[in-house]
Amino acid sequence: MAILAMLLIQKAGAQSLPDSVTQKIDSLFKTWDGPGSPGCVVGIVRNDSLIFSKGYGMANLEYGVHNSPGTVYHIASVSKQFTAYAVLLLASQGKLRLDDDIHKYLPWFPDVNQKITIRNLLTHTSGIREQQQLLAIQGTGLDDVVMQRHLINLLSHQASLNFSPGEKRSYSNSNYTLLAEIVRYVTGRSLRQFSDSAIFKPLGMTQTHFHDDYTELVPGRAQSYGRVNSTHVINKYLNYSFVGPSGVMTTVNDMAKWISNFYTFKVGSPAEVNLITAKTILKDGKSLGHGAGMDADTYNGWRQFSSDGADAGFQTYISVFPDLKMGFVVFANEDDFNSSGKAHTMTSLFVKDTIQPVIERKEEKKDEKTAELERDSFMLKKYLGNYISEEGIILSLEMSNHKLYFRYGDNLNLLIRDQQNVYAAFETPEFKIKLYPVLGDTVIRAIMPDKYYTLKKYVNSTPSGDQFLKKYAGRYYCPELECFYHITLKDHHLFLGSNKYDDTPLTLMGTEHLRNDFWWMNHLMVTRDKAGMITGFEVNSGRSAHVKFIKTTL
């Protein structure tokens, strides 16, 4: 199979593909290939050349401009690899060290009584909260103008971290905003200026830049759109004037030059490529498949480096196969477009499996493991029930026919015995549930490859009378973000709102947790004084934790 793959790639190297292959690629994107639809641009790189590139659908619906390989796209978080590469180039030049404390370069960043290194920023292991979420809590919308100085002010007031640096990995755009400021501190130039001279110009990427001024004209750029239904799309505006986690504008033609740098090393060396794609190692020694701005894994047995991004209506993805000297690009300007999925399907036409598949007797393994659960079932019954973590993760343990399941959202998932007091999801065994008998039947831990959550059992039979609910009502202030929210009691229900957002219903989970529909703070954990009176709440939601609000008065 590997030989067949190489023969196909060598044939592709002639800079033209067989009609049968191009027809298969076209069929992947035919839904968007019309005058009334946003679409995408795609590219396939072999060695240092584009062997296929094409645009589908429209770059701008209002002006009737078609997508093409020369259309300029905002590539969202795919930008992070360029920020990381800039930092790694500076490290190679001896101008900084990856294990330096960031306060050496960012003296304005708050002292959180823990060392945060540049490496922590690169690998999302710093524990620093997510800037987009903090902005949303303040009342800044996703289509509002956001400047670099706004983010510096925001991050300079962070009062605590989500977790100790190096303990976990939590994706946070804040990390890469800080990396951009480190580049500025070390070089005396903006990230845009430094990357232009150190990366883009040397590679001949003449249509690529970090877009740090939202008012700047960019000829040939794509507009982004949101899909409402099969016949209706809307504009989705992007008014960012910050760079680091996002902000690169480029074309498929230019990205081909960047992809080839992963195996030609025209800028930098194998050392920088190895660092940008190296697996992240946590404090406990656990190795993760995430690098610095890129993920490193395998596809059909071949080494693969990849990254994706999403901003407004842009959906972007690139992958590099260094051993095959190939790469794939899909940039889309519609928000429900699955760029990574389409890229994987396109990749499968070229990158064939290196080994014959092994047929695993999965059902027999399941029967064997679930038989062990029958022996455990008496002990497990006391753990059945609803659990919630400080971060607002909710799941339940359930049992049917002596088999253990966990429910997350609307999905019921079978658990099989992995080891003593540890049970793994049958379909995704990297997800595990650990029980803690020494703590009674009230605590479990949900373990994932890059993080874990401690969950406590709660009883979902909270009193609902007005006298009880009034205890939660009040005005709440966040000193860190300088904003207010209110909890009000209306028609026997609690509601959360502010002067920026309409009220949303609050649902009590037990007595200490409040859920709602605001994505930026959909889980609130109540704080109390020694007498049990409510003093405030913490926002523990998504990528931000321990954001404290103090209860005042209505």
N, C-alpha and C positions, 0 to 999 in steps of 0.2 A: 504493500500500500504506500509506503514511503517513497518507493521508486516511482510509482505512478504520479504522486504529488510533485516530485521534482521534475518529471518530464513535462507535466502541465505548466509548471512555473517557467521552465526553460523555453517552452513554446511561447508563453506569454511575454517572455523577454524580448521577443521580436517587435515589440511595441504595437502589436495588434492582436486582438483576441478573436477566436473563432466565432462565427455568427451565432452558433448555438449557445455560447457562453454569454455573449452580449444580450441575446434575447432573454436568457434567464435573469440577468441583472435587471433589464428593463421591466420584466414582469413583476419584480419585487416592489417597484416604485410606480407602477402604472396608475394606482389609485390617485396619486397626487399630480400626475402628468397631464394637467389641463389648464386652460386659461383662467379658470375661476377658483383655483386652489393654491394655497401656499404649498411648498414642497421641500426640496432638499438639493444638495449637491453632494456627489460621491466621487471618491478617487481610490484607485488601486496603485500602489507603488511597488516597483520591482527594481532592485539596485538603487540607482539614483534618478529614476525616470518614472513618470506617470504612464502606466500601460493602459489605463482606462480612466476617464474623467467625464462627468456629464452632469447637467442640471435638470431637475424635474420640477414642474410647477412654476410658480411665480415668486420672484424676489420681492416685488412690490405690486400688490393688487390694484391699488388706486391709480397707478401710472402705467400698468400693463407691462412691467419689466420682468422678463423671464430669468429664472435661475441659470447660472452658467458656472463653469469651473473658475471663472475670474470674479464671481460675486464675492463681495467682502462680508464675512460673517463675524458676529460677536460669538466667541466660542465658550463663554461661561467658564466653568471650573476646569476645563481643559487647559486654561491659562496657568493653573498652578504649577505645572511642570516647568514652565519658563521661569517663574519666580524662583522655584527650587534650584534650577540650573544656574541662575544668576548667583545665588548664594553659594552654591558649591564651587563655582568658578572663583569666587572671592576667597573661599577656604583654601583652594589649591594654590592661590597666589600668596597665602599666608597673611591675608588681611583680616581674617577672623578665624575662630575655631568653633566647630560645631557643638562642643561641650561647654562653651562660654555661657555664663549667666546672661540672660537678655538685658538685665539692668545695666550692664557695661555699655550697651549701645542705646538703650531706651531708658534713660534715668527717670523719665516722667511716669513710667509704668508703676502702678502701686506695689508696695512691698506687701506680699501675701505670706511672708515668713516661710517661704519654700523656694528652692532654686528651680528656676525654669530655664532650660537651655535652648539654644537655637535648634538643636536636634529635636527637642520636644515640639517646637513649632512645626518643623518640617514634617513630622510623623503624626501630628494631631494627638500627641500624648501630653500636652501641657495642662489640660484641665481648664483652659480659659473658655469662657462662655461664648456662645454664638452671637456675633454682632447683629445679624439680620433679625434674630429673635428679640434681642434687647431693643433694637430700633422699633420693632413692631409693638412691644410692650409700651414704649414711650408714645406711640401713636403715629409713627412714620410708616406710610404705606409702601408696598412693593414698587409702585410706580412713581413715588416721590423722588425729588432730587436728593441724592446723598453724595456729599463731598468727602474727600479724604480727611479734612479737618474735623468733620462731624464724627467720624469714627475714632480719631485720635482722642477727642474729648470724651466720647463714650467709654473707650477702653481705659482711659486714665482714671476712671472712677470705679472700676471693678473692685468690689469689696472682698471677694473670696473666689475660690475656684470650685469647679464641679467635683474635682477629685485631686489627689496628690499627683504631681507630674510623674509620668512613667508608669503609673499604676494601671491605667486603662487607656483605651483609644476612643476618642469621641471627635468625629469630624466637626471642625469649627473654622469658618471663614476668617475669624479673628486672627488665627495663627498666621495666615498669609498676608493679612494687612500689616501685621507687626514685622514680618520678614521684609516687606517692601520698605518699611521705615528703617530697618537695619541696613538695607542696601543704601538708602539715602545717607544715613549717618556715616557709613564706612567710606563711601565714594564721593560724597558731596554732590551727587547727582540723583535725580529722580530714577525710579525703576524704569520708567520709559526711556530716559536718556541712556542709562547704563545698558539695558538689554538691547537697545538699538545698535550701540557701538560694539557690544561684546558678543551678541548672538545673531541678530537679524541681518545686519549688513554683511558680516563675514559669510553668512550662508546664502546671501543673495535673496533674502526674503523682503523684497522691496515693497510689498503691499501689506506688511505686518507691523503693528505697533500696539503698545499698551495705551488704550484710549482713556486718558485721564481728564478729559474735558468734554462733558456731554453736549456742549454747544458746538463743538468742532464739526465742520462738514467732512464727510467721508464719501467721496464719489464711488458709486457702484455698490453701496452697502445694501444688505437685505433688511427689510422691515420684519418684525416678528408679530405673530398672530395667535389668537386663542380660538379654539374650536368650540362653538356653542352647540351645534348639531351638524347633521350631514350636509346641510346647505348654507349654514350661516357661520361666518368667522368674524372676529372683532380684532381691532388693534390692541396689542399689548406693548405698552411703552416701557423703555428702559432708559432711565435718566441717571445712571451711575457716573460719578466722576471720581471713583476710587479704583485702585489697581492692586494687584497682588493675588487675591483669591480669584479674581475674575479680570475682565477688561481687555484681553487681547482681541484685536480684530485682525483677521487674516483671510486667506483664500485657500482653496484646495491646491492650487498650483504651488503656493508657498509652503503649505504643510508637507508636501512631498519632499521638499528640501530638508525640513526638520526631521522627518521620519528617517531619511537616509543617514542622518547624522548619528543615529543610534548604532550604526555599524560601519560608517566611514570615518567618524570622529574628526570632521573638519573643524569643528569648534569644540574645545575641551578634549577629553581623553577617555579611555575606558573607565578610568577612576570615577569621573563624574557620572557616567551612565550607570556604573555599578551602584553608586550611592543613591541615585535617584530612583532606582528600582529595587534596592535591597530590602529585604523583609524587616519589618519593625519588630524589635525585641522589647518586651515589657520588663518591668522590674523583677517579676517572678520567673523570668526566663522564657515565657511563652512567646513563640514566633508567630507573627501575623503576615498575611499575604499582601499587606499594603506597604508601599514604599513612600518616597518623598515626592508627592505630586503625581505618582503613577502607581498602579497595582501590578504586581508580578505574579503570574500563574502559568498554567499550561493550557493549550487548546489542541485537542487531538494529539497530545504527546509532545507538542512543540512549545518552546518557551515563548511566552507572550507578555508584552508590556502594554497596558491600556489605561485609558481614563475617559470619563464622560462628564458632561456638564449640562446644566439647565438654568436659564435665566429668562424671565418673561416668557416669550414663546419659543425661544431658541432651545433646541435639543441637539447636543453634539457628542461625538464619540470618535476616538482614534485608537488603533491598535498597531503594534509593531511586533514582527516576528524576526528577531535579529539573526537567527540561524538560517532562515530562509531568505533574508534580505528583502523582506516584503512588509507592506503596511496597508492599512485600510482606513478610510475617512468617510464619515457620514455627518454632514451638518444640515440640520433642518430648521425651518422657521415657523413651525406649528407646534403648539404645546402638547398635543396628544400623540406626537410622532415618536415611535420607539426606535431611536437611532441605534442603540446598542444591539437590539434584536435584529434589525435589518442588516447591520454590519456583520453580525455572527452568521446570518444566513448567506450573505455574500461571501464571507470568508470560507464557508464550507465548500464552495465551488472550487477552491484552490488548495486549501490546506487539508489534506486527507489524513486519516488516522495513521499513526506510526505502528500500531499493533492491532492484532485481531481482537475483537471484543471477547471478554470472558463472561460467559453466562453464569450468573450467580444464582444459586438455589435460594432465592430470597424468601419465598413462602415457607420453606422448611425452617429457615432461620427464625422467622417470625413465630412460627408455632412453638419452636423450642424455647424462645425467650418468654413468650406469653405464658407458657406452661410454668415457668419459674415464678411468674407473677401470681399464679393461683396459690402457690405456697406462701406468698407474701401478703395475700389479700386481707387477712385478718388484721395484720399490723397496719396496712395501708389505709384501712377504713377511717381511722381517726384523723388522717390528713386531708380527707375530702372536704372541699369547701372553696370559698372565694379568698383570693390573696391580692394584696396591692403593695407596691414598693413605694419608697419615698419619691421616686421619679414619676410615679403615676402609672407604672406598668401594671395592668390588671390581667389576671388569669385565674382559672379555677381548675381544681383536680376533681375528676369524676371517675366513677367505676361502673362498668357494665359487663355482665357475664365473666366476672373475675378478671377483667382486663382494665388496666389503668389508662386514662386519657387526660390530656390537658386541653382546656378550651381557651383560645385566644381570639377575641372578637367573635366572629361567627363560625370559626373553624374549630373542629374537634379533631385532635391528633392523638394517635396511639403512642403510648410509651412502652418501651421494653426494658428489662433489667440489664443494666450495664455493669454495675458492680454493687457492692453493699451500700444501700441507701442512695444510690444514684441510678436514675432512669433516663434513657435517651429516647428522643423522638424517632420513631421507626423510619419515617420518610426522610428526615434530616437529622441524622445521628450526632451531628456536631452541636445540636441544641440538647442540653441536659437539664434535668431537675434533680437537685440534691436535697435530701431531707436531713433534718437535724434532731434526732431523737433526744439528745441531751437537753434541748430547749423545749421539750414537750411536743405538741402537735401544732404549734402556731407559726413556725418559721420554715420557709424553704428558700432555696437559691436557684434562680434561673441562670444557666451558664451558657454563654455563646463564645465563638472563637475569639472575639476581641474585647468582651466585657462580661460583666455579670450583674445581676440585680438580686438584692435580698428583699423578699416579700413576706409580709405578715398577714395572718388570717384576719379577716374582718367579718362581722355579722351584718348582713344587708337587711336589717330590720330597724332602721333608725326612726326614732319618734318624728312625727311630721306636723305636730300641732303648732299653731302660730307662736305660742309662748316659747316653745323650744327653738323655733327657727329665728326668732327675733335676736337671739344671742349672737348670731352670725352677722346680722345687719350692722352696717357702719361705713365709715369712710376710711380708706386705707391709703397710706402714703409710702412711697419707696424713696428713701434718701439717695440711694445710689443712682437712680434714673430720674429723680425729681419729677415724679408723676403721681397722680391720684387715680384710684378706682373706687367704686362704691358697690356695696352689696345691699340690695333692698328687698323687702318682703312685699310681694304683690299677689293678691288672689291666692294666698296660702302657698306660694312658691317663692324661692329665692332667685334673684337675678343679679348678674354681674355686668357692670358697664362703666363708662368713663365719658369725659367730654369729647373724646375722639371716636368712640364706638357705641353703637346701639346696644341696649341690654341683651344679654344672652342668658338662657335658663341655667341654673346651677343644680347639679344632682349630688346629693350626699352619698358617699360610699363609707358606710360606718358613720362615725362622728367626727373623724379627723381629716377626711379627704373630700374635696369638692371638685367635680368634673364639669366641664362646659365646652362650648363649641369654638372658642377662640384658639386657633392653632398655636399661637405664640404663648399661651398660658392656660392650656386646657386642663391642667391639674394643679390644684392649690392644696397645700398641706397646712392645716391649722396650727398655730403656735399658741401656747397657753402659759399663764403664770403659775406659781406654786399652788394657788387656790383653785386652779382649773378654769379661770376666766380667760376668754379669748383675747389675746393681745395683738394678733395679726395673722398673717399667713406667709408661707414661702411659695414662690413659683418654682416648681420642680417639673419641668416639662420639656420634652424633646432634648435639645442640646444645651439647655441652660438650667442650672440647679441652684438652690439656696439664694434666690433673689428675694430679699426680705421686704415685706410691706408691714407697716405699723398701723394698728387700728387707732383712729382718732374718733371723730363724731360725725354724724350726718349733717 
